[in-house]
Amino acid sequence: MPKRKRKRTAAEKKRRREYMTIFVNGKQKRVKRPPTIDGMDVDEFIRCNADPIWLHQNEMWEYMDTEEETDTDDTDTPF
């Protein structure tokens, strides 16, 4: 009969949630995971869900879409 896998302790579970393993110069290193919201990167979440008022209040003007940028597909011929 094969050997049963052991369960992880609470400390091991916490460590696994907070850190991830990467390779640097052929060696494993443990680094903190980047923060996420609902599985998305924080910047991506803000771009998808923030309204213009919130972006303006938090001085994130680079994420704001302006009407001038979206209407550039029109031709610039006068009348």
mmCIF file of the N, C-alpha and C atoms, coordinates in Angstrom:
data_MODEL
# 
_entry.id   MODEL 
# 
loop_
_atom_site.group_PDB 
_atom_site.id 
_atom_site.type_symbol 
_atom_site.label_atom_id 
_atom_site.label_alt_id 
_atom_site.label_comp_id 
_atom_site.label_asym_id 
_atom_site.label_entity_id 
_atom_site.label_seq_id 
_atom_site.pdbx_PDB_ins_code 
_atom_site.Cartn_x 
_atom_site.Cartn_y 
_atom_site.Cartn_z 
_atom_site.occupancy 
_atom_site.B_iso_or_equiv 
_atom_site.pdbx_formal_charge 
_atom_site.auth_seq_id 
_atom_site.auth_comp_id 
_atom_site.auth_asym_id 
_atom_site.auth_atom_id 
_atom_site.pdbx_PDB_model_num 
ATOM 1   N N  . MET A 1 1  ? 0.849   -1.171 0.000   1.00 0.00 ? 1  MET A N  1 
ATOM 2   C CA . MET A 1 1  ? 0.000   0.000  0.000   1.00 0.00 ? 1  MET A CA 1 
ATOM 3   C C  . MET A 1 1  ? 0.898   1.239  0.000   1.00 0.00 ? 1  MET A C  1 
ATOM 4   N N  . PRO A 1 2  ? 0.603   2.228  -0.886  1.00 0.00 ? 2  PRO A N  1 
ATOM 5   C CA . PRO A 1 2  ? 1.458   3.414  -0.961  1.00 0.00 ? 2  PRO A CA 1 
ATOM 6   C C  . PRO A 1 2  ? 1.336   4.293  0.276   1.00 0.00 ? 2  PRO A C  1 
ATOM 7   N N  . LYS A 1 3  ? 2.376   5.057  0.475   1.00 0.00 ? 3  LYS A N  1 
ATOM 8   C CA . LYS A 1 3  ? 2.427   5.965  1.607   1.00 0.00 ? 3  LYS A CA 1 
ATOM 9   C C  . LYS A 1 3  ? 1.468   7.136  1.389   1.00 0.00 ? 3  LYS A C  1 
ATOM 10  N N  . ARG A 1 4  ? 0.739   7.560  2.420   1.00 0.00 ? 4  ARG A N  1 
ATOM 11  C CA . ARG A 1 4  ? -0.206  8.675  2.306   1.00 0.00 ? 4  ARG A CA 1 
ATOM 12  C C  . ARG A 1 4  ? 0.526   10.001 2.436   1.00 0.00 ? 4  ARG A C  1 
ATOM 13  N N  . LYS A 1 5  ? 0.025   11.008 1.691   1.00 0.00 ? 5  LYS A N  1 
ATOM 14  C CA . LYS A 1 5  ? 0.608   12.341 1.793   1.00 0.00 ? 5  LYS A CA 1 
ATOM 15  C C  . LYS A 1 5  ? 0.238   12.951 3.123   1.00 0.00 ? 5  LYS A C  1 
ATOM 16  N N  . ARG A 1 6  ? 1.155   13.706 3.688   1.00 0.00 ? 6  ARG A N  1 
ATOM 17  C CA . ARG A 1 6  ? 0.850   14.353 4.957   1.00 0.00 ? 6  ARG A CA 1 
ATOM 18  C C  . ARG A 1 6  ? 0.159   15.685 4.683   1.00 0.00 ? 6  ARG A C  1 
ATOM 19  N N  . LYS A 1 7  ? -0.631  16.119 5.630   1.00 0.00 ? 7  LYS A N  1 
ATOM 20  C CA . LYS A 1 7  ? -1.318  17.399 5.496   1.00 0.00 ? 7  LYS A CA 1 
ATOM 21  C C  . LYS A 1 7  ? -0.372  18.519 5.879   1.00 0.00 ? 7  LYS A C  1 
ATOM 22  N N  . ARG A 1 8  ? -0.574  19.684 5.265   1.00 0.00 ? 8  ARG A N  1 
ATOM 23  C CA . ARG A 1 8  ? 0.261   20.840 5.593   1.00 0.00 ? 8  ARG A CA 1 
ATOM 24  C C  . ARG A 1 8  ? -0.191  21.469 6.894   1.00 0.00 ? 8  ARG A C  1 
ATOM 25  N N  . THR A 1 9  ? 0.760   21.996 7.616   1.00 0.00 ? 9  THR A N  1 
ATOM 26  C CA . THR A 1 9  ? 0.432   22.673 8.861   1.00 0.00 ? 9  THR A CA 1 
ATOM 27  C C  . THR A 1 9  ? -0.083  24.078 8.536   1.00 0.00 ? 9  THR A C  1 
ATOM 28  N N  . ALA A 1 10 ? -0.657  24.745 9.512   1.00 0.00 ? 10 ALA A N  1 
ATOM 29  C CA . ALA A 1 10 ? -1.188  26.088 9.307   1.00 0.00 ? 10 ALA A CA 1 
ATOM 30  C C  . ALA A 1 10 ? -0.081  27.063 8.896   1.00 0.00 ? 10 ALA A C  1 
ATOM 31  N N  . ALA A 1 11 ? 1.092   26.906 9.490   1.00 0.00 ? 11 ALA A N  1 
ATOM 32  C CA . ALA A 1 11 ? 2.215   27.781 9.138   1.00 0.00 ? 11 ALA A CA 1 
ATOM 33  C C  . ALA A 1 11 ? 2.643   27.560 7.689   1.00 0.00 ? 11 ALA A C  1 
ATOM 34  N N  . GLU A 1 12 ? 2.661   26.321 7.234   1.00 0.00 ? 12 GLU A N  1 
ATOM 35  C CA . GLU A 1 12 ? 3.031   26.032 5.848   1.00 0.00 ? 12 GLU A CA 1 
ATOM 36  C C  . GLU A 1 12 ? 2.002   26.591 4.874   1.00 0.00 ? 12 GLU A C  1 
ATOM 37  N N  . LYS A 1 13 ? 0.729   26.498 5.209   1.00 0.00 ? 13 LYS A N  1 
ATOM 38  C CA . LYS A 1 13 ? -0.328  27.041 4.358   1.00 0.00 ? 13 LYS A CA 1 
ATOM 39  C C  . LYS A 1 13 ? -0.193  28.556 4.237   1.00 0.00 ? 13 LYS A C  1 
ATOM 40  N N  . LYS A 1 14 ? 0.063   29.216 5.365   1.00 0.00 ? 14 LYS A N  1 
ATOM 41  C CA . LYS A 1 14 ? 0.208   30.672 5.371   1.00 0.00 ? 14 LYS A CA 1 
ATOM 42  C C  . LYS A 1 14 ? 1.420   31.084 4.538   1.00 0.00 ? 14 LYS A C  1 
ATOM 43  N N  . ARG A 1 15 ? 2.522   30.378 4.714   1.00 0.00 ? 15 ARG A N  1 
ATOM 44  C CA . ARG A 1 15 ? 3.748   30.681 3.971   1.00 0.00 ? 15 ARG A CA 1 
ATOM 45  C C  . ARG A 1 15 ? 3.517   30.509 2.476   1.00 0.00 ? 15 ARG A C  1 
ATOM 46  N N  . ARG A 1 16 ? 2.779   29.484 2.098   1.00 0.00 ? 16 ARG A N  1 
ATOM 47  C CA . ARG A 1 16 ? 2.518   29.224 0.684   1.00 0.00 ? 16 ARG A CA 1 
ATOM 48  C C  . ARG A 1 16 ? 1.628   30.304 0.060   1.00 0.00 ? 16 ARG A C  1 
ATOM 49  N N  . ARG A 1 17 ? 0.672   30.843 0.846   1.00 0.00 ? 17 ARG A N  1 
ATOM 50  C CA . ARG A 1 17 ? -0.189  31.919 0.354   1.00 0.00 ? 17 ARG A CA 1 
ATOM 51  C C  . ARG A 1 17 ? 0.569   33.227 0.197   1.00 0.00 ? 17 ARG A C  1 
ATOM 52  N N  . GLU A 1 18 ? 1.489   33.521 1.119   1.00 0.00 ? 18 GLU A N  1 
ATOM 53  C CA . GLU A 1 18 ? 2.179   34.810 1.123   1.00 0.00 ? 18 GLU A CA 1 
ATOM 54  C C  . GLU A 1 18 ? 3.400   34.869 0.214   1.00 0.00 ? 18 GLU A C  1 
ATOM 55  N N  . TYR A 1 19 ? 4.052   33.763 -0.040  1.00 0.00 ? 19 TYR A N  1 
ATOM 56  C CA . TYR A 1 19 ? 5.294   33.745 -0.805  1.00 0.00 ? 19 TYR A CA 1 
ATOM 57  C C  . TYR A 1 19 ? 5.171   32.856 -2.027  1.00 0.00 ? 19 TYR A C  1 
ATOM 58  N N  . MET A 1 20 ? 6.008   33.131 -3.028  1.00 0.00 ? 20 MET A N  1 
ATOM 59  C CA . MET A 1 20 ? 6.107   32.263 -4.191  1.00 0.00 ? 20 MET A CA 1 
ATOM 60  C C  . MET A 1 20 ? 7.578   31.971 -4.448  1.00 0.00 ? 20 MET A C  1 
ATOM 61  N N  . THR A 1 21 ? 7.847   30.893 -5.129  1.00 0.00 ? 21 THR A N  1 
ATOM 62  C CA . THR A 1 21 ? 9.211   30.475 -5.394  1.00 0.00 ? 21 THR A CA 1 
ATOM 63  C C  . THR A 1 21 ? 9.587   30.836 -6.819  1.00 0.00 ? 21 THR A C  1 
ATOM 64  N N  . ILE A 1 22 ? 10.736  31.511 -6.984  1.00 0.00 ? 22 ILE A N  1 
ATOM 65  C CA . ILE A 1 22 ? 11.251  31.843 -8.306  1.00 0.00 ? 22 ILE A CA 1 
ATOM 66  C C  . ILE A 1 22 ? 12.682  31.331 -8.391  1.00 0.00 ? 22 ILE A C  1 
ATOM 67  N N  . PHE A 1 23 ? 13.201  31.279 -9.608  1.00 0.00 ? 23 PHE A N  1 
ATOM 68  C CA . PHE A 1 23 ? 14.585  30.857 -9.809  1.00 0.00 ? 23 PHE A CA 1 
ATOM 69  C C  . PHE A 1 23 ? 15.433  32.061 -10.178 1.00 0.00 ? 23 PHE A C  1 
ATOM 70  N N  . VAL A 1 24 ? 16.556  32.240 -9.483  1.00 0.00 ? 24 VAL A N  1 
ATOM 71  C CA . VAL A 1 24 ? 17.514  33.292 -9.775  1.00 0.00 ? 24 VAL A CA 1 
ATOM 72  C C  . VAL A 1 24 ? 18.887  32.632 -9.870  1.00 0.00 ? 24 VAL A C  1 
ATOM 73  N N  . ASN A 1 25 ? 19.499  32.729 -11.036 1.00 0.00 ? 25 ASN A N  1 
ATOM 74  C CA . ASN A 1 25 ? 20.806  32.108 -11.286 1.00 0.00 ? 25 ASN A CA 1 
ATOM 75  C C  . ASN A 1 25 ? 20.816  30.619 -10.939 1.00 0.00 ? 25 ASN A C  1 
ATOM 76  N N  . GLY A 1 26 ? 19.743  29.927 -11.267 1.00 0.00 ? 26 GLY A N  1 
ATOM 77  C CA . GLY A 1 26 ? 19.668  28.491 -11.040 1.00 0.00 ? 26 GLY A CA 1 
ATOM 78  C C  . GLY A 1 26 ? 19.381  28.088 -9.611  1.00 0.00 ? 26 GLY A C  1 
ATOM 79  N N  . LYS A 1 27 ? 19.084  29.044 -8.750  1.00 0.00 ? 27 LYS A N  1 
ATOM 80  C CA . LYS A 1 27 ? 18.769  28.733 -7.353  1.00 0.00 ? 27 LYS A CA 1 
ATOM 81  C C  . LYS A 1 27 ? 17.355  29.197 -7.041  1.00 0.00 ? 27 LYS A C  1 
ATOM 82  N N  . GLN A 1 28 ? 16.696  28.468 -6.162  1.00 0.00 ? 28 GLN A N  1 
ATOM 83  C CA . GLN A 1 28 ? 15.345  28.839 -5.764  1.00 0.00 ? 28 GLN A CA 1 
ATOM 84  C C  . GLN A 1 28 ? 15.392  29.951 -4.724  1.00 0.00 ? 28 GLN A C  1 
ATOM 85  N N  . LYS A 1 29 ? 14.542  30.939 -4.920  1.00 0.00 ? 29 LYS A N  1 
ATOM 86  C CA . LYS A 1 29 ? 14.409  32.029 -3.955  1.00 0.00 ? 29 LYS A CA 1 
ATOM 87  C C  . LYS A 1 29 ? 12.926  32.190 -3.637  1.00 0.00 ? 29 LYS A C  1 
ATOM 88  N N  . ARG A 1 30 ? 12.643  32.500 -2.388  1.00 0.00 ? 30 ARG A N  1 
ATOM 89  C CA . ARG A 1 30 ? 11.259  32.723 -1.978  1.00 0.00 ? 30 ARG A CA 1 
ATOM 90  C C  . ARG A 1 30 ? 11.039  34.226 -1.852  1.00 0.00 ? 30 ARG A C  1 
ATOM 91  N N  . VAL A 1 31 ? 10.054  34.742 -2.592  1.00 0.00 ? 31 VAL A N  1 
ATOM 92  C CA . VAL A 1 31 ? 9.747   36.171 -2.585  1.00 0.00 ? 31 VAL A CA 1 
ATOM 93  C C  . VAL A 1 31 ? 8.264   36.358 -2.281  1.00 0.00 ? 31 VAL A C  1 
ATOM 94  N N  . LYS A 1 32 ? 7.915   37.537 -1.750  1.00 0.00 ? 32 LYS A N  1 
ATOM 95  C CA . LYS A 1 32 ? 6.519   37.828 -1.455  1.00 0.00 ? 32 LYS A CA 1 
ATOM 96  C C  . LYS A 1 32 ? 5.723   37.915 -2.748  1.00 0.00 ? 32 LYS A C  1 
ATOM 97  N N  . ARG A 1 33 ? 4.509   37.434 -2.716  1.00 0.00 ? 33 ARG A N  1 
ATOM 98  C CA . ARG A 1 33 ? 3.626   37.523 -3.876  1.00 0.00 ? 33 ARG A CA 1 
ATOM 99  C C  . ARG A 1 33 ? 3.181   38.962 -4.071  1.00 0.00 ? 33 ARG A C  1 
ATOM 100 N N  . PRO A 1 34 ? 2.966   39.380 -5.325  1.00 0.00 ? 34 PRO A N  1 
ATOM 101 C CA . PRO A 1 34 ? 2.451   40.727 -5.552  1.00 0.00 ? 34 PRO A CA 1 
ATOM 102 C C  . PRO A 1 34 ? 0.993   40.807 -5.099  1.00 0.00 ? 34 PRO A C  1 
ATOM 103 N N  . PRO A 1 35 ? 0.556   41.959 -4.617  1.00 0.00 ? 35 PRO A N  1 
ATOM 104 C CA . PRO A 1 35 ? -0.829  42.073 -4.147  1.00 0.00 ? 35 PRO A CA 1 
ATOM 105 C C  . PRO A 1 35 ? -1.822  41.941 -5.302  1.00 0.00 ? 35 PRO A C  1 
ATOM 106 N N  . THR A 1 36 ? -2.932  41.266 -5.046  1.00 0.00 ? 36 THR A N  1 
ATOM 107 C CA . THR A 1 36 ? -3.965  41.081 -6.052  1.00 0.00 ? 36 THR A CA 1 
ATOM 108 C C  . THR A 1 36 ? -5.333  41.348 -5.448  1.00 0.00 ? 36 THR A C  1 
ATOM 109 N N  . ILE A 1 37 ? -6.280  41.698 -6.305  1.00 0.00 ? 37 ILE A N  1 
ATOM 110 C CA . ILE A 1 37 ? -7.678  41.869 -5.918  1.00 0.00 ? 37 ILE A CA 1 
ATOM 111 C C  . ILE A 1 37 ? -8.482  40.969 -6.839  1.00 0.00 ? 37 ILE A C  1 
ATOM 112 N N  . ASP A 1 38 ? -9.194  40.022 -6.284  1.00 0.00 ? 38 ASP A N  1 
ATOM 113 C CA . ASP A 1 38 ? -9.986  39.056 -7.056  1.00 0.00 ? 38 ASP A CA 1 
ATOM 114 C C  . ASP A 1 38 ? -9.145  38.362 -8.116  1.00 0.00 ? 38 ASP A C  1 
ATOM 115 N N  . GLY A 1 39 ? -7.886  38.101 -7.821  1.00 0.00 ? 39 GLY A N  1 
ATOM 116 C CA . GLY A 1 39 ? -7.010  37.401 -8.745  1.00 0.00 ? 39 GLY A CA 1 
ATOM 117 C C  . GLY A 1 39 ? -6.408  38.277 -9.825  1.00 0.00 ? 39 GLY A C  1 
ATOM 118 N N  . MET A 1 40 ? -6.715  39.578 -9.817  1.00 0.00 ? 40 MET A N  1 
ATOM 119 C CA . MET A 1 40 ? -6.182  40.507 -10.814 1.00 0.00 ? 40 MET A CA 1 
ATOM 120 C C  . MET A 1 40 ? -5.125  41.389 -10.159 1.00 0.00 ? 40 MET A C  1 
ATOM 121 N N  . ASP A 1 41 ? -4.185  41.853 -10.962 1.00 0.00 ? 41 ASP A N  1 
ATOM 122 C CA . ASP A 1 41 ? -3.199  42.815 -10.484 1.00 0.00 ? 41 ASP A CA 1 
ATOM 123 C C  . ASP A 1 41 ? -3.929  44.088 -10.056 1.00 0.00 ? 41 ASP A C  1 
ATOM 124 N N  . VAL A 1 42 ? -3.409  44.789 -9.068  1.00 0.00 ? 42 VAL A N  1 
ATOM 125 C CA . VAL A 1 42 ? -4.079  45.970 -8.519  1.00 0.00 ? 42 VAL A CA 1 
ATOM 126 C C  . VAL A 1 42 ? -4.269  47.039 -9.590  1.00 0.00 ? 42 VAL A C  1 
ATOM 127 N N  . ASP A 1 43 ? -3.239  47.318 -10.406 1.00 0.00 ? 43 ASP A N  1 
ATOM 128 C CA . ASP A 1 43 ? -3.362  48.339 -11.445 1.00 0.00 ? 43 ASP A CA 1 
ATOM 129 C C  . ASP A 1 43 ? -4.410  47.966 -12.488 1.00 0.00 ? 43 ASP A C  1 
ATOM 130 N N  . GLU A 1 44 ? -4.442  46.698 -12.863 1.00 0.00 ? 44 GLU A N  1 
ATOM 131 C CA . GLU A 1 44 ? -5.429  46.236 -13.838 1.00 0.00 ? 44 GLU A CA 1 
ATOM 132 C C  . GLU A 1 44 ? -6.846  46.345 -13.270 1.00 0.00 ? 44 GLU A C  1 
ATOM 133 N N  . PHE A 1 45 ? -7.007  46.026 -12.003 1.00 0.00 ? 45 PHE A N  1 
ATOM 134 C CA . PHE A 1 45 ? -8.317  46.134 -11.351 1.00 0.00 ? 45 PHE A CA 1 
ATOM 135 C C  . PHE A 1 45 ? -8.801  47.587 -11.342 1.00 0.00 ? 45 PHE A C  1 
ATOM 136 N N  . ILE A 1 46 ? -7.884  48.512 -11.037 1.00 0.00 ? 46 ILE A N  1 
ATOM 137 C CA . ILE A 1 46 ? -8.248  49.925 -11.010 1.00 0.00 ? 46 ILE A CA 1 
ATOM 138 C C  . ILE A 1 46 ? -8.643  50.393 -12.406 1.00 0.00 ? 46 ILE A C  1 
ATOM 139 N N  . ARG A 1 47 ? -7.885  50.004 -13.432 1.00 0.00 ? 47 ARG A N  1 
ATOM 140 C CA . ARG A 1 47 ? -8.211  50.415 -14.799 1.00 0.00 ? 47 ARG A CA 1 
ATOM 141 C C  . ARG A 1 47 ? -9.582  49.916 -15.230 1.00 0.00 ? 47 ARG A C  1 
ATOM 142 N N  . CYS A 1 48 ? -9.952  48.719 -14.815 1.00 0.00 ? 48 CYS A N  1 
ATOM 143 C CA . CYS A 1 48 ? -11.230 48.145 -15.232 1.00 0.00 ? 48 CYS A CA 1 
ATOM 144 C C  . CYS A 1 48 ? -12.417 48.691 -14.453 1.00 0.00 ? 48 CYS A C  1 
ATOM 145 N N  . ASN A 1 49 ? -12.240 49.025 -13.173 1.00 0.00 ? 49 ASN A N  1 
ATOM 146 C CA . ASN A 1 49 ? -13.393 49.305 -12.324 1.00 0.00 ? 49 ASN A CA 1 
ATOM 147 C C  . ASN A 1 49 ? -13.517 50.730 -11.809 1.00 0.00 ? 49 ASN A C  1 
ATOM 148 N N  . ALA A 1 50 ? -12.522 51.565 -11.969 1.00 0.00 ? 50 ALA A N  1 
ATOM 149 C CA . ALA A 1 50 ? -12.585 52.911 -11.399 1.00 0.00 ? 50 ALA A CA 1 
ATOM 150 C C  . ALA A 1 50 ? -13.357 53.850 -12.320 1.00 0.00 ? 50 ALA A C  1 
ATOM 151 N N  . ASP A 1 51 ? -14.117 54.747 -11.712 1.00 0.00 ? 51 ASP A N  1 
ATOM 152 C CA . ASP A 1 51 ? -14.816 55.757 -12.493 1.00 0.00 ? 51 ASP A CA 1 
ATOM 153 C C  . ASP A 1 51 ? -13.949 57.022 -12.561 1.00 0.00 ? 51 ASP A C  1 
ATOM 154 N N  . PRO A 1 52 ? -14.236 57.916 -13.493 1.00 0.00 ? 52 PRO A N  1 
ATOM 155 C CA . PRO A 1 52 ? -13.389 59.104 -13.682 1.00 0.00 ? 52 PRO A CA 1 
ATOM 156 C C  . PRO A 1 52 ? -13.283 59.993 -12.437 1.00 0.00 ? 52 PRO A C  1 
ATOM 157 N N  . ILE A 1 53 ? -14.335 60.090 -11.650 1.00 0.00 ? 53 ILE A N  1 
ATOM 158 C CA . ILE A 1 53 ? -14.294 60.927 -10.458 1.00 0.00 ? 53 ILE A CA 1 
ATOM 159 C C  . ILE A 1 53 ? -13.282 60.379 -9.458  1.00 0.00 ? 53 ILE A C  1 
ATOM 160 N N  . TRP A 1 54 ? -13.309 59.064 -9.232  1.00 0.00 ? 54 TRP A N  1 
ATOM 161 C CA . TRP A 1 54 ? -12.366 58.442 -8.291  1.00 0.00 ? 54 TRP A CA 1 
ATOM 162 C C  . TRP A 1 54 ? -10.933 58.602 -8.791  1.00 0.00 ? 54 TRP A C  1 
ATOM 163 N N  . LEU A 1 55 ? -10.732 58.414 -10.096 1.00 0.00 ? 55 LEU A N  1 
ATOM 164 C CA . LEU A 1 55 ? -9.389  58.567 -10.664 1.00 0.00 ? 55 LEU A CA 1 
ATOM 165 C C  . LEU A 1 55 ? -8.883  59.995 -10.479 1.00 0.00 ? 55 LEU A C  1 
ATOM 166 N N  . HIS A 1 56 ? -9.765  60.972 -10.675 1.00 0.00 ? 56 HIS A N  1 
ATOM 167 C CA . HIS A 1 56 ? -9.371  62.366 -10.510 1.00 0.00 ? 56 HIS A CA 1 
ATOM 168 C C  . HIS A 1 56 ? -9.043  62.677 -9.052  1.00 0.00 ? 56 HIS A C  1 
ATOM 169 N N  . GLN A 1 57 ? -9.856  62.164 -8.119  1.00 0.00 ? 57 GLN A N  1 
ATOM 170 C CA . GLN A 1 57 ? -9.612  62.412 -6.699  1.00 0.00 ? 57 GLN A CA 1 
ATOM 171 C C  . GLN A 1 57 ? -8.293  61.818 -6.233  1.00 0.00 ? 57 GLN A C  1 
ATOM 172 N N  . ASN A 1 58 ? -7.884  60.714 -6.826  1.00 0.00 ? 58 ASN A N  1 
ATOM 173 C CA . ASN A 1 58 ? -6.642  60.052 -6.439  1.00 0.00 ? 58 ASN A CA 1 
ATOM 174 C C  . ASN A 1 58 ? -5.475  60.375 -7.373  1.00 0.00 ? 58 ASN A C  1 
ATOM 175 N N  . GLU A 1 59 ? -5.657  61.400 -8.202  1.00 0.00 ? 59 GLU A N  1 
ATOM 176 C CA . GLU A 1 59 ? -4.618  61.903 -9.097  1.00 0.00 ? 59 GLU A CA 1 
ATOM 177 C C  . GLU A 1 59 ? -4.041  60.833 -10.011 1.00 0.00 ? 59 GLU A C  1 
ATOM 178 N N  . MET A 1 60 ? -4.905  60.017 -10.584 1.00 0.00 ? 60 MET A N  1 
ATOM 179 C CA . MET A 1 60 ? -4.492  58.975 -11.529 1.00 0.00 ? 60 MET A CA 1 
ATOM 180 C C  . MET A 1 60 ? -4.974  59.358 -12.925 1.00 0.00 ? 60 MET A C  1 
ATOM 181 N N  . TRP A 1 61 ? -4.551  60.526 -13.397 1.00 0.00 ? 61 TRP A N  1 
ATOM 182 C CA . TRP A 1 61 ? -5.036  61.049 -14.660 1.00 0.00 ? 61 TRP A CA 1 
ATOM 183 C C  . TRP A 1 61 ? -4.573  60.217 -15.846 1.00 0.00 ? 61 TRP A C  1 
ATOM 184 N N  . GLU A 1 62 ? -3.483  59.489 -15.714 1.00 0.00 ? 62 GLU A N  1 
ATOM 185 C CA . GLU A 1 62 ? -3.002  58.697 -16.842 1.00 0.00 ? 62 GLU A CA 1 
ATOM 186 C C  . GLU A 1 62 ? -3.944  57.545 -17.186 1.00 0.00 ? 62 GLU A C  1 
ATOM 187 N N  . TYR A 1 63 ? -4.807  57.144 -16.267 1.00 0.00 ? 63 TYR A N  1 
ATOM 188 C CA . TYR A 1 63 ? -5.755  56.064 -16.526 1.00 0.00 ? 63 TYR A CA 1 
ATOM 189 C C  . TYR A 1 63 ? -7.089  56.571 -17.052 1.00 0.00 ? 63 TYR A C  1 
ATOM 190 N N  . MET A 1 64 ? -7.287  57.881 -17.042 1.00 0.00 ? 64 MET A N  1 
ATOM 191 C CA . MET A 1 64 ? -8.566  58.439 -17.472 1.00 0.00 ? 64 MET A CA 1 
ATOM 192 C C  . MET A 1 64 ? -8.653  58.470 -18.993 1.00 0.00 ? 64 MET A C  1 
ATOM 193 N N  . ASP A 1 65 ? -9.811  58.069 -19.524 1.00 0.00 ? 65 ASP A N  1 
ATOM 194 C CA . ASP A 1 65 ? -10.081 58.200 -20.949 1.00 0.00 ? 65 ASP A CA 1 
ATOM 195 C C  . ASP A 1 65 ? -10.809 59.511 -21.157 1.00 0.00 ? 65 ASP A C  1 
ATOM 196 N N  . THR A 1 66 ? -10.322 60.293 -22.076 1.00 0.00 ? 66 THR A N  1 
ATOM 197 C CA . THR A 1 66 ? -11.004 61.542 -22.383 1.00 0.00 ? 66 THR A CA 1 
ATOM 198 C C  . THR A 1 66 ? -11.732 61.385 -23.705 1.00 0.00 ? 66 THR A C  1 
ATOM 199 N N  . GLU A 1 67 ? -12.737 62.186 -23.903 1.00 0.00 ? 67 GLU A N  1 
ATOM 200 C CA . GLU A 1 67 ? -13.519 62.097 -25.130 1.00 0.00 ? 67 GLU A CA 1 
ATOM 201 C C  . GLU A 1 67 ? -12.693 62.503 -26.338 1.00 0.00 ? 67 GLU A C  1 
ATOM 202 N N  . GLU A 1 68 ? -11.710 63.388 -26.156 1.00 0.00 ? 68 GLU A N  1 
ATOM 203 C CA . GLU A 1 68 ? -10.877 63.809 -27.273 1.00 0.00 ? 68 GLU A CA 1 
ATOM 204 C C  . GLU A 1 68 ? -10.077 62.634 -27.818 1.00 0.00 ? 68 GLU A C  1 
ATOM 205 N N  . GLU A 1 69 ? -9.626  61.751 -26.948 1.00 0.00 ? 69 GLU A N  1 
ATOM 206 C CA . GLU A 1 69 ? -8.831  60.608 -27.397 1.00 0.00 ? 69 GLU A CA 1 
ATOM 207 C C  . GLU A 1 69 ? -9.694  59.583 -28.111 1.00 0.00 ? 69 GLU A C  1 
ATOM 208 N N  . THR A 1 70 ? -10.931 59.396 -27.684 1.00 0.00 ? 70 THR A N  1 
ATOM 209 C CA . THR A 1 70 ? -11.775 58.374 -28.284 1.00 0.00 ? 70 THR A CA 1 
ATOM 210 C C  . THR A 1 70 ? -12.379 58.830 -29.603 1.00 0.00 ? 70 THR A C  1 
ATOM 211 N N  . ASP A 1 71 ? -12.479 60.160 -29.847 1.00 0.00 ? 71 ASP A N  1 
ATOM 212 C CA . ASP A 1 71 ? -13.078 60.672 -31.072 1.00 0.00 ? 71 ASP A CA 1 
ATOM 213 C C  . ASP A 1 71 ? -12.043 60.981 -32.147 1.00 0.00 ? 71 ASP A C  1 
ATOM 214 N N  . THR A 1 72 ? -10.847 60.501 -32.054 1.00 0.00 ? 72 THR A N  1 
ATOM 215 C CA . THR A 1 72 ? -9.810  60.800 -33.038 1.00 0.00 ? 72 THR A CA 1 
ATOM 216 C C  . THR A 1 72 ? -9.978  60.004 -34.322 1.00 0.00 ? 72 THR A C  1 
ATOM 217 N N  . ASP A 1 73 ? -10.895 59.027 -34.342 1.00 0.00 ? 73 ASP A N  1 
ATOM 218 C CA . ASP A 1 73 ? -11.098 58.239 -35.567 1.00 0.00 ? 73 ASP A CA 1 
ATOM 219 C C  . ASP A 1 73 ? -11.840 59.009 -36.638 1.00 0.00 ? 73 ASP A C  1 
ATOM 220 N N  . ASP A 1 74 ? -12.532 60.085 -36.295 1.00 0.00 ? 74 ASP A N  1 
ATOM 221 C CA . ASP A 1 74 ? -13.259 60.878 -37.275 1.00 0.00 ? 74 ASP A CA 1 
ATOM 222 C C  . ASP A 1 74 ? -12.272 61.594 -38.191 1.00 0.00 ? 74 ASP A C  1 
ATOM 223 N N  . THR A 1 75 ? -12.718 61.838 -39.407 1.00 0.00 ? 75 THR A N  1 
ATOM 224 C CA . THR A 1 75 ? -11.858 62.574 -40.315 1.00 0.00 ? 75 THR A CA 1 
ATOM 225 C C  . THR A 1 75 ? -11.885 64.053 -39.952 1.00 0.00 ? 75 THR A C  1 
ATOM 226 N N  . ASP A 1 76 ? -10.805 64.720 -40.202 1.00 0.00 ? 76 ASP A N  1 
ATOM 227 C CA . ASP A 1 76 ? -10.670 66.128 -39.803 1.00 0.00 ? 76 ASP A CA 1 
ATOM 228 C C  . ASP A 1 76 ? -11.006 67.083 -40.951 1.00 0.00 ? 76 ASP A C  1 
ATOM 229 N N  . THR A 1 77 ? -11.898 66.692 -41.838 1.00 0.00 ? 77 THR A N  1 
ATOM 230 C CA . THR A 1 77 ? -12.261 67.582 -42.932 1.00 0.00 ? 77 THR A CA 1 
ATOM 231 C C  . THR A 1 77 ? -13.328 68.556 -42.466 1.00 0.00 ? 77 THR A C  1 
ATOM 232 N N  . PRO A 1 78 ? -13.135 69.836 -42.716 1.00 0.00 ? 78 PRO A N  1 
ATOM 233 C CA . PRO A 1 78 ? -14.153 70.808 -42.294 1.00 0.00 ? 78 PRO A CA 1 
ATOM 234 C C  . PRO A 1 78 ? -15.367 70.738 -43.221 1.00 0.00 ? 78 PRO A C  1 
ATOM 235 N N  . PHE A 1 79 ? -16.512 70.682 -42.712 1.00 0.00 ? 79 PHE A N  1 
ATOM 236 C CA . PHE A 1 79 ? -17.818 70.663 -43.396 1.00 0.00 ? 79 PHE A CA 1 
ATOM 237 C C  . PHE A 1 79 ? -17.738 69.933 -44.681 1.00 0.00 ? 79 PHE A C  1 
# 
